[in-house]
Every structure is written in C-alpha cells, then in structure tokens.
C-alpha cells in the first residue's frame, strides 16, 4: 500500500470515528433523562467511551449536553 493510500485510509478512519456522535442524540444516550450522560450510559457506545474522558471537560464524570455536542 502506498504512503498516499495509507494516509487516506487513516484520514477516513479518523473522520469516521469523530463523526460517530452525529448519529447519536443526547437524549437517546441520556436514558434516565437527568440532563447528563454517565459513564454507565455511555458504556453502550464504544466510540463514545473512547472519547468520554476527553469530552468531559470539567472532569465531573458525566457529559453535559454541551460537552456531548463538542463531539459532533
């Protein structure tokens, strides 16, 4: 595989993983409707869990709607 093909594949992979949240609605993930996504709620979505700590900007262990929107 050429360097260009590898680079394009990597860009595609990164784009796909960062775009996952566009397919999720905050209220769908926030199943208890408390206005925050807990780690337990996020655990059903592996892509979200991979980014959870980075998205949790105030480090309170939950994602607010604003923090979740940053993934979109």
BELQUIUR-V449129 format. One record per pair of residues at least 12 apart in sequence whose C-alpha atoms are under 7 Angstrom apart, sorted by sequence separation. I is the first residue (numbers start at 1). GAP is how many residues later the second one is. D is the distance in whole Angstrom. If there is no record, write none. Layout:
{{I/GAP/D} {I/GAP/D}}
//
This chain:
{{29/12/6} {55/12/6} {29/13/7} {55/13/7} {55/15/7} {39/22/7} {38/23/7} {39/23/7} {38/24/5} {37/25/5} {38/25/7} {36/26/6} {37/26/5} {20/27/7} {36/27/5} {37/27/7} {36/28/5} {35/29/7} {36/29/7} {17/30/7} {26/39/7} {21/50/6} {22/50/5} {21/51/5} {18/53/7} {19/53/6}}
//
